[in-house]
Amino acid sequence: MVCAELKPAVSGLEKEFPGQVFFFKLYATHQESKKAIKQLGFKNHGLVVRSADGKVLHKQADHTVDMDEVRKAIGEILHPSG
């Protein structure tokens, strides 16, 4: 997925999971963000799903974001089986 496609896709997730999922973005050019990007193992950017306490539950790096996988991860977090 190219970057230009990611913004509307994330906006779609906000509508798909209203009040259940919250989004924020980091700018890769900000010094604080560079540290987080490196710690996550991203070269430039990516998409991260975290729990309410901040634990990384799912991530996809750079241009490999697959929105079906992201939806699946969010669904498993919101509705765990077992």
CORHU-V774758 format. One record per run of one state. SS is the DSSP state (~ for helix, > for strand, _ for the rest). FROM is the first residue (numbers start at 1). TO is the last residue. If there is no record, write none. Layout:
ss=SS from=FROM to=TO
ss=SS from=FROM to=TO
//
This chain:
ss=_ from=1 to=2
ss=~ from=3 to=16
ss=_ from=17 to=30
ss=~ from=31 to=40
ss=_ from=41 to=45
ss=> from=46 to=50
ss=_ from=51 to=55
ss=> from=56 to=61
ss=~ from=62 to=64
ss=_ from=65 to=66
ss=~ from=67 to=78
ss=_ from=79 to=82
//
